[in-house]
């Protein structure tokens, strides 16, 4: 009769150990999936930040290329869509530029102020947004005040 009690206890103990091991495996799998999602989100955010930096430099280069003395319009906005290798849109980049002129402001320019007597400056505002690449919405904003 005592052998029967021990076998029953061993069976309950074995079931308990199996349940503990299964619970530990579930926690490990959950932790692994959360970790891989976090790595993807961090990668996409870093990519968006680098795109914002590149868009700032590109907008400044394009703004410097406008010859306002010859009547060219200023670059006021610049919108770019970044695609992956297959042509699927990944990020939208929206740039807005506002100018502060040393003298009188030329026509067709978004002017913050004019006749400052100082060097002509441009305020570049960049917003980078993803196209639903991850479960988190990625949006990076960069504002830069540059001398032309």
N, C-alpha and C positions, 0 to 999 in steps of 0.2 A: 504494500500500500504506500510506503514511503517513496518507492521508485516512481510511482504514478505522479505524485506531487512534484517531484523534481523534473520530470519530463514536461509537465504543464508549465512550470515556472521557466524552464529553458526555452520553451516555445514562445512564451510571452516576451521574454528577454530578447530573443532573436528578432521578433517582429518589431520591438522597440528600437533595436539597433538598426534595422533596415529602414525604418521611418526616419531616424536621425540622419542616416547617410543620405537618403533621398532629399531631405530638407536642406542639407548642406550642399548637395549638387544643384538644387534649384537656386539657392542663393548665389553660388558661383556663376551659373549661367546668366542670371539676371545682372550681376555685377559686370560680367564680360560684355553683355549687350549695351549696358549703360556706358561703359568705358569706350567702346568702339563708336557709339553715337557722339560722345563728347569729343573724340579725336576728329571726327568728320566735321563737326561744327566749328572747332578751333581752326582746322585747316581752311574752311570756307571763309571764316572771319578774317584770318590772316591774308587770304587772297583778296578779299574785298578792301582791306586796308592798303595793300600794295597797289591795287587798281586806283584807289582814291589818290594816292601819291602820284602815280603816273598820269592820271587825268589832270591833276593840278599843274604839273610840268607841261603837259601838252596844251592845256588852255592858255597858259602863260606864253608859250611859244607862238601859238596862233594869234594871241592878242598883240604880241610884239610885231607880227607880220602885217597888221593893218596900218596902212598909211593914211591917217586921218587928215594930214595936211593936203593930200591929193584928193580928198573927198570920199575916201573909202569909209564904209560904216564900221563902227567898232564891233568886236565880237561880244555880244551880250549874253548869249546862251550857247551851250554846246551839249548835245545829247549823243551818247554812244551806247550801243548794245554790244556786249561781249558774248561771243558764242563759243561753244566747245568745238572740238575737232569735227564732230558730225554736223555742225551748223545749228545745234539747239541753243537757244538763248540761255545764258547763265546769269548775267548781271546787267542791270541798267545803270548807266552813269549819267546824271543830270548835273550840268555845270551852269552856274549863274555868275555873271561878272558885272561889277559896278566900279565906276572909275572916279578918281579924284584928279582933276586936271590942274596943271601949273597955271595955265592961262584960261581962255574961254573954252568952254566945252564944245566939241564938234557936234554937228547934228547926228541924230540916230545913235546916240550913245546913252546907255544907262548911267546917269551921272549922279554920284553921291554929293559932290561939291565941285566948284570950279573957281578959278582965280585964287588958288591957295598960295601962289608964289613959291611953292615947293615942287619937288619932282612929281611927275605924273605917277600915280599909284593905281593899282587895281585890287579890288577885293574879290577873291575867287571863292565861291561856295560850291562844294562838291558833295553830292549825295549818291552813294552806291547802294543799290538794293538787289537782292537775289530774286530769282524766279522760282521760289519754292523748292530749293535744292535740298533742304533739310527740314526737320520738324520745327526748328526755331527760325523765325524770320530774321534775316541778316540785313542790317542797315548800318552803314558807316557814313558819318558826316565829317567833312574836313573843311575848315575855313582858313584861308591864307591871305595875307596882305602883302603884295609884292610891288616892287618898284619896276616901272616900265623903262 
